Amino acid sequence: MLKRAWQSAMISLARSRVIGRFMQSNRGASFLARKYVASQTYVEAANVAAELLASQEIRSSLFYLGEYGKM
């Protein structure tokens, strides 16, 4: 039950325009985005992952952020 409540709360936050604007303008969030977000598109992200594997043998996982956004 706690897991479902947590998930529901996180989805609500992810859909919030106010929280979205705050996170996009927040310096800490921007730091994390630069550190962990490889690109703006999945094609660019796949290319970055392939380059990391080829050049440094670093394996990576790709996650789409914003999957709960309004469509």
N, C-alpha and C positions, 0 to 999 in steps of 0.2 A: 504494500500500500504506500509506503514512504517513497519507494522507487517511482511509482506512477505519479505521485504528487510532485516529486522533484522534476521528472520529465515534463510534466504539464507546465510547471512554472518556467522551466528553461525554454520551452517552445513559445510561451507567451512573451518572454523577454526577447527572444529572437525575432518575433513578429512586430515588436514595438518600434514605431518610427522614432519616438523620443530616445529610446535606448540606442537604436541604430545610429542616430545622429551623434549622440554622446560618444559612442565607441569609435566612430569614424574621426572624431576631432580630439580624442583623448591621446595624450602623448605616450602613455604606457601601452595602450592598445596598438598604436602605430608602430611602436618598437617591436611588439610581438608579431605584428603582421609582416613587417620587413624581415623578421628572422624566420618565420615559419611559412609564409605564403609565397609560393614559387612564382606565381604569375596571375594574370587576369583571366586567362582561358585555360581549359583543360588541355588543349593542344600544346600551349606554351609550357604548362606544368609537366606534361609527359616528356617534352624535350629536355627540360631541366633535369628531370629524374634520370633520363638516359645519359645525359652528360655527366652527372655525378657518378653513375655506375661505371661509365667508361673511364673517366679520368681519375677517380679516387676510390673506386670499388665501394661506394656508399650506396646501400639499398635504401629505398624510400617508400613511403605509403602516400597515396593521394587521397585526400578527403575534400569534398566539396563543402565549403562553408556557405551558409545561407540557405540550406535546403528547406528551411521552414519559412522563408520569406514569402510574401504575397506574390502571386503570379498574375 
